Amino acid sequence: RFQRRYPELLGALQLAVPQVSAATRLGYRVQAVPLDQATATRLCEALATEKTGCLVVPR
């Protein structure tokens, strides 16, 4: 669903969607791989303009 919402940003990326839980809530974390640091940062900045949270996690 996330790729369909932002096809111009995520369309060509391989996404992993692990399920995560925090306290009493269940959610999903979307991971786009493989990206270098600069590309990941630009992607997060673009998603931020769409009011979507993003965090670059180095491998």
PANU-52536 format. One line per field, with one value per residue: residue in three letters; z negated, x, y of N, C-alpha, C in turn. Coordinates in Angstrom, 2 decimals. Last residue first. Example, Ala and Ser with C-alpha at 12.3 -4.5 7.8 and 13.67 -1.06 7.14 Angstrom:
REM residues 2
residuo	Ser, Ala
n_z	-7.08, -7.80
n_x	12.85, 13.19
n_y	-2.25, -5.69
ca_z	-7.14, -7.80
ca_x	13.67, 12.30
ca_y	-1.06, -4.50
c_z	-7.87, -7.80
c_x	12.90, 13.20
c_y	0.03, -3.30
//
This chain:
REM residues 59
residuo	Arg, Pro, Val, Val, Leu, Cys, Gly, Thr, Lys, Glu, Thr, Ala, Leu, Ala, Glu, Cys, Leu, Arg, Thr, Ala, Thr, Ala, Gln, Asp, Leu, Pro, Val, Ala, Gln, Val, Arg, Tyr, Gly, Leu, Arg, Thr, Ala, Ala, Ser, Val, Gln, Pro, Val, Ala, Leu, Gln, Leu, Ala, Gly, Leu, Leu, Glu, Pro, Tyr, Arg, Arg, Gln, Phe, Arg
n_z	-8.02, -9.42, -8.87, -8.66, -8.87, -8.53, -8.21, -6.01, -4.73, -2.40, -3.18, -4.03, -1.64, -1.04, -3.15, -2.59, -0.16, -1.06, -2.67, -0.76, 0.72, -1.25, -1.94, 0.48, 0.19, 1.30, -0.75, -3.05, -5.29, -7.42, -10.00, -11.52, -14.71, -17.62, -21.07, -23.67, -23.24, -19.96, -17.35, -13.79, -10.84, -7.99, -4.92, -2.46, 0.99, 3.50, 5.67, 7.60, 6.10, 4.31, 5.56, 7.18, 5.50, 2.81, 2.67, 3.44, 1.29, -0.74, 0.00
n_x	23.43, 21.61, 18.48, 16.53, 13.10, 10.03, 6.54, 4.97, 4.30, 5.54, 7.97, 9.00, 9.69, 11.96, 13.62, 13.93, 15.35, 17.72, 18.65, 19.07, 21.13, 23.17, 23.55, 22.05, 19.85, 18.26, 15.38, 13.25, 10.91, 8.34, 6.81, 3.63, 2.10, 0.19, 0.28, 0.99, 4.34, 4.72, 5.79, 5.93, 6.61, 8.47, 8.70, 10.91, 11.05, 13.01, 11.96, 10.51, 8.55, 8.90, 8.25, 6.09, 4.26, 3.00, 0.95, 2.13, 3.84, 1.95, 0.83
n_y	0.80, 3.55, 4.64, 7.44, 7.67, 9.40, 10.19, 12.34, 14.71, 15.15, 16.00, 13.56, 12.37, 13.93, 13.18, 10.45, 10.67, 11.85, 9.74, 7.75, 8.94, 9.02, 6.25, 4.01, 1.22, -1.71, -1.00, 0.35, -0.80, 0.03, -1.58, -1.61, -2.47, -2.46, -1.52, -1.69, -1.67, -2.26, -4.38, -4.87, -6.69, -5.54, -5.23, -4.03, -3.20, -1.97, 0.72, 1.98, 3.53, 5.58, 8.01, 7.55, 6.23, 6.32, 4.45, 2.09, 1.69, 1.24, -1.19
ca_z	-8.17, -8.73, -9.80, -8.00, -9.65, -7.93, -8.99, -6.34, -6.12, -2.30, -2.55, -5.04, -2.38, -0.14, -3.00, -3.83, -0.20, -0.11, -3.27, -1.84, 1.35, -0.61, -2.94, -0.18, 0.48, 0.66, -0.61, -1.64, -5.07, -6.01, -9.67, -10.51, -13.50, -16.60, -19.66, -23.29, -24.31, -21.01, -18.40, -15.05, -11.83, -9.19, -5.82, -3.47, -0.37, 2.87, 4.53, 8.05, 7.12, 3.88, 4.61, 7.74, 6.57, 3.23, 2.23, 4.30, 2.62, -0.83, 0.00
ca_x	23.66, 22.78, 19.21, 17.62, 14.33, 11.09, 7.77, 5.21, 3.86, 4.22, 7.11, 8.64, 8.55, 10.79, 13.23, 13.26, 14.04, 16.85, 18.36, 18.10, 19.84, 22.69, 23.17, 23.20, 20.05, 19.42, 16.76, 13.61, 12.34, 8.69, 7.94, 4.54, 2.29, 0.84, -0.02, -0.27, 3.34, 5.20, 4.82, 6.54, 5.61, 8.34, 7.68, 10.66, 10.62, 12.61, 12.69, 11.58, 8.19, 9.22, 9.37, 7.22, 4.94, 4.13, 0.69, 1.07, 4.41, 2.85, 0.00
ca_y	-0.65, 3.00, 3.78, 6.72, 7.66, 8.61, 10.04, 10.94, 14.49, 14.50, 17.00, 14.56, 11.84, 13.95, 14.59, 10.88, 10.01, 12.57, 11.05, 7.54, 8.66, 10.26, 7.26, 4.62, 2.64, -1.10, -1.46, 0.39, -0.63, -0.13, -0.71, -2.13, -1.66, -3.27, -1.23, -2.34, -1.64, -1.37, -4.07, -4.45, -6.29, -6.36, -4.70, -5.06, -2.88, -3.22, 0.18, 1.09, 2.56, 4.22, 7.95, 8.30, 5.49, 7.16, 5.82, 2.65, 1.91, 2.39, 0.00
c_z	-8.53, -8.99, -9.05, -9.07, -8.89, -8.79, -8.31, -7.05, -6.53, -3.68, -2.37, -4.45, -3.45, -0.86, -2.11, -3.74, -1.44, -0.09, -2.36, -2.48, 0.31, 0.03, -2.30, -1.08, -0.19, 1.09, 0.85, -1.52, -3.57, -5.85, -8.23, -10.25, -12.55, -15.36, -18.74, -21.83, -23.85, -22.03, -19.45, -16.08, -13.13, -10.14, -7.04, -4.47, -1.22, 1.42, 4.08, 6.90, 7.49, 4.94, 4.35, 6.83, 7.14, 4.37, 2.72, 3.93, 3.57, 0.53, 0.00
c_x	25.08, 22.93, 20.38, 18.38, 15.37, 12.34, 8.76, 6.55, 3.95, 3.65, 5.69, 7.75, 8.08, 9.55, 12.00, 12.81, 13.27, 15.45, 17.45, 17.70, 18.75, 21.32, 22.56, 22.69, 21.33, 19.53, 17.05, 15.08, 12.60, 10.18, 8.31, 5.62, 3.24, 0.96, 0.79, -0.63, 2.09, 4.08, 5.49, 5.45, 6.34, 7.27, 7.53, 9.69, 10.47, 12.27, 12.14, 12.32, 9.25, 9.05, 9.83, 8.44, 6.14, 4.90, 1.76, 0.78, 3.37, 3.46, 0.87
c_y	-0.91, 1.50, 3.17, 5.94, 6.85, 8.74, 9.12, 10.82, 13.02, 14.19, 16.48, 15.64, 12.82, 13.42, 14.71, 12.33, 10.43, 11.98, 11.86, 8.86, 8.46, 10.05, 8.51, 5.75, 3.12, 0.36, -1.77, 0.02, -0.69, 0.17, -1.00, -1.10, -2.35, -2.41, -2.14, -2.13, -2.39, -1.23, -3.20, -4.19, -5.96, -5.80, -5.62, -4.46, -4.13, -2.88, -1.17, 0.41, 1.55, 3.15, 6.52, 8.25, 6.22, 6.50, 6.79, 4.10, 2.49, 2.72, 1.26
//
